[in-house]
Amino acid sequence: MLTRTVMTLLAGTTALMMPGLAAADDFTAKQLTGAIQTQLEQNEKLGDVSVSLMGDYPQVLYHHEKPLTVSLHVDKLEVDRGIFSVTAELKEAANPDGPVVGKPFVVNGRFDEMVELPVAKRRIVGKEPVKIEDLTWASFPKRRLLRETLTSMEDVVGKAPKRSIPEGRPISNDDVMMPLIVRKNDPVTMIYESKMLHITANGTATQDGAVGDRIGIRNADSNTTIYGTITAPGTVSVRSREPVKMTDNNAATNAAGGNHAIR
C-alpha cells in the first residue's frame, strides 16, 4: 500500500546533495534517514527499525533559506528482505501545498527491525548467579537473532555463567545454566513420597547438578546407586520405580520386575 507522511524539518535547500558541513538551515542525510525511519515504523507489520541508505550521500543534501517539510511516498517495501524505495519531495513548511522545492528524488535503502535484548553491563565472570544490576538493555537487528538468544531479563537473572559473558553482546541459552546446588560427593537426603508413604534416606551425590537435574545418588546403607531429581540444596526426590541399575545384582532384580524406591 502506498503511504504518505509529512514532517516539518527545520532545514534549508537550494541544490541536491551539496557537499560540506551541515548548518542550522540545511536539510541533511541524517534528517532524511530519520524521516524514513518514522515512516516505516508506522507500518503495522514493523516495530522499531534501523534505516540505512544505499549509495553515498553527503552530509548536506539541500541548502535553503526557509524551513521545509518533506513528503515521503513509499514506492516499495519488502518486509521479508528489509529493503525499501521512497520518493521524497521537499516543500516550504509555510506553504505545504505549494510547489516542490527542487526536484523529487528517489531514495533506496535497507532497514532492520530492531529488538531490545538483555546484555551484560560489563564482562561477567565466575559462577555466581547473574543479578539484575549486572544487566541492561540494548537494541539489535531482529533478523540476526539466533533461536537460543535470551530475550528477557527473567531468562538470565538467577542463572550462572557457563563461561565469561562479554559486555554488550546478546546472551544465548548456551551461555548460562541453572546454578549448581549439589556437588559430586555432597551428602544428600533422598525423599520418596506416595499417598501412603514418606521415606527418607541418606546418600552421596555421584555428580554435580542444579534444580531439576536428574543425578545419581549412592545409598549409604546399601551402597547401590539410584537416580533422582534435585529439588533443593541437598535434597533429591526419588519416584517410585526408580531404577537401581548400577550393579549386576540390581540389574538382575530390575529385569525380574522388582520396584525400588530407596534401597
Sequence and secondary structure as in RCSB ss.txt:
>XXXX:A:sequence
MLTRTVMTLLAGTTALMMPGLAAADDFTAKQLTGAIQTQLEQNEKLGDVSVSLMGDYPQVLYHHEKPLTVSLHVD
KLEVDRGIFSVTAELKEAANPDGPVVGKPFVVNGRFDEMVELPVAKRRIVGKEPVKIEDLTWASFPKRRLLRETL
TSMEDVVGKAPKRSIPEGRPISNDDVMMPLIVRKNDPVTMIYESKMLHITANGTATQDGAVGDRIGIRNADSNTT
IYGTITAPGTVSVRSREPVKMTDNNAATNAAGGNHAIR
>XXXX:A:secstr
   EEEEEE    SSTT  S   TT EEHHHHHHHHHHHHHTSTT  SEEEEESS   SEEE  SS EEEEEEEE
EEETTTTEEEEEEEEEETT TTS  EEEEEEEEEEEEEEEEEEEESS B SSS   GGGEEEEEEEGGG  TTB 
 SGGGTTT EESS B BTS  BGGGEE  EEE TT EEEEEEE SS EEEEEEEESS EETT EEEEEETTT  E
EEEEEEETTEEE  TT    SSHHHHHHHHTT   S  
